[in-house]
């Protein structure tokens, strides 16, 4: 297998009511909860995708990050082979807890299908794939902390074995209104901007 | 019947998170699925839950849903005829 050098093309961070795209703050709100912050973000960037409001918080977080990174790529007509490789610590626990609470009363037992469908973390990959019409490789991993070496190696393998032309790789963590997303696009294309940067250095900036 | 239709519109907007839609935007005969409100299969399951939870109607045959959930008008008519609460 030929080992081509891979390069980070673009990255985004979402935390503390702020979105930083390629090192520049592109949106910030006054302190508020994630429900409000995510809605304000959606409106600010005029995303025009009503299904967004049906998503759980984890999917909203992944959706917002991926939207700003992938839209410039997927807005072109051609089919894209963009693999998705995401990870987090809390899996879908936030929604799992909500769902469990909704079915805990046996006298008032009405499980919500709309909540149940989000009781898996990899559903956010499906949401991104539907939005961007991706039929590509995707994986979701659970780690105690963002394992940047693993994620970088996994992405490089996908790119070097021609399983993907671009990899959207990152961390999307959400539990109890605490959230952090770091996403980046990686490909073998040259990009002088991040020659010396790795997922690890950008994540920890 | 008019009050029930209004109630259903509010329930659908709230339960199905139709953020950008107001009660006035839903006509009684608008299709709920497809070109109308654009509801999906998960929304259909939520509508079945609404029938059960709020009106005491258990749909035994899911195929019935196709005619019941055509519009607010058909939903209201079915609920009026079959509700137990």
Contacts between the chains, C-beta under 8 A, distances in Angstrom:
chain1	res1	chain2	res2	distance
A	39	B	19	7.9
A	50	B	18	7.3
A	50	B	19	6.6
A	50	B	20	6.0
A	50	B	38	7.5
A	53	B	17	4.4
A	53	B	18	7.5
A	53	B	19	4.0
A	53	B	20	7.9
A	54	B	16	7.1
A	54	B	17	4.9
A	54	B	42	7.8
A	110	B	49	5.4
A	110	B	52	6.6
A	110	B	53	4.5
A	111	B	49	7.7
A	112	B	46	6.8
A	112	B	49	6.6
A	113	B	42	5.4
A	113	B	45	3.7
A	113	B	46	5.9
A	113	B	49	6.9
A	114	B	15	7.9
A	114	B	16	7.3
A	114	B	17	7.8
A	114	B	42	5.4
A	114	B	43	7.4
A	114	B	45	7.6
A	114	B	46	5.3
A	117	B	42	5.9
